[in-house]
């Protein structure tokens, strides 16, 4: 059974300078308990994809099309076809999201206890005491010492890592079947990053929930993900299970991403390799393959082909897909 | 919290002392002879002037005068002796020879008028400014927002004396929407209806100007707060839009309004000079202005000091209040 099946999701933002196609006809699936990593540079559409699923993109500012069939406590629903008010039933209950910056994601005027209890109360018609007990249970689960008293602390009395733990507790309070983690460790110290990732994967196993992990850190992906979607300029350019992707990256962009990660098991190089150039402007995407101006391998298929045609996402092996003319049809 | 309040209290006292000294310095070294001013027009008799100078203590050295002034605040003060003895009980702010009254009594008569004016106006402008500001932010770019922009533009550009006169001419005289505010200021306890009837136009005049400022401020504050990450978090929890606005957005967006309102209120209590003049209200502003025109120095010192006192006290109240509103301030 599939937990979430996204088909042809597109998100366009009309701007005075033209239409920004932040996400273009993206399709993917996630099974219960699975971790899907979405990687890509800033502006590649990975966050917008997930905000669209959560219904957190203001309707006035964007056109969202496509479908996203999600298995909820009420049975399957289409997240994208539903009106925002109906979506509230599932938001925070069947699917929850944690954000990049725990410093600004908690309300500074309310205690963390109030904020988590509120998240529980909105989906459960139960006594406050029950919500409070549930909150303490969650805070202990995410490793906050003395949860019963820390409940009454304000966000500014916590460190960044602790606040992210609070955010995780808040997201998990209603036992969601899908957790969307949008760069959960980007704003944190390196040592804390590892703790938070370990906490997330432990909790995920314990609670048997699926997770969409948005990140640009290929190291985090290797440790945590089952499947990986690589996004570039609003499109999925490669999708594979994590072992295949690291062993055999097919799209030159993925190869560039992996080559840019420092590795202990490689001979010492003077400099890390980088992908040349900048991500393209989303208003004026290059014709043909969006990646072609930065691609170092387009001579292999002929530059004119890459510059005039957009390659399709095609099957390259067992559940391995790539959007590239190189190796296509082999 | 206790340490915070006592620290703020100590600082406030120090500020008041400094202000009183500064005011007194200006008073003492102005190129006017306060004693000469005490005996009216065409007073050329040096004997009377010198007698008055002695009675009012203006012949004493500067620091002694300042000390007596401060002492008078706490223990009262008498001027002259024998049959001409004038006694101003504590808190004495001096004696106005031109009005033949203790300054404290004059202020005691004027302050309730100004307070009535300020309290009614602030209620009106907070209701109007906050309400309209929220509406404009919620329906950004739509008709309500555009109308509010026009209102803000007019409100901020019209001076209060003009608004007051326009209201008088059109609302009362031409359109008869409210009866002509007849008679003098009536205290609230004497006749609340008359009190409100006389103050209604002055309230409206003041509220109009301030509400425009508050509308603009509330609108941008609500919009800024709506874009905060923690509002997105609230939405991700599945809260309804009304809870998000009422509990999450407004709590943070309106916190700075407390500071603004406190200080604006204090400023008005110091005397709404223009509005009081237009509507002929015997408040502090009018007392101060007439004192300035007539060089009635004891009143000038007293009203200046009172205005400073009100601002300092309101600041203190606002700071303490803010510590309750925003928990981050408490530890600082």
Interface residues (C-beta under 8 A of the other chain):
Chain A: X54 X56 X85 X88 X89 X90 X91 X92 X93 X96 X97 X99 X101 X104 X105 X106 X107 X108 X109 X110 X111 X118 X119 X122 X123 X154 X156 X157 X167 X170
Chain B: X228 X229 X230 X232 X233 X234 X235 X236 X237 X238 X239 X240 X243 X248 X251 X252 X255 X325 X326 X327 X328 X331
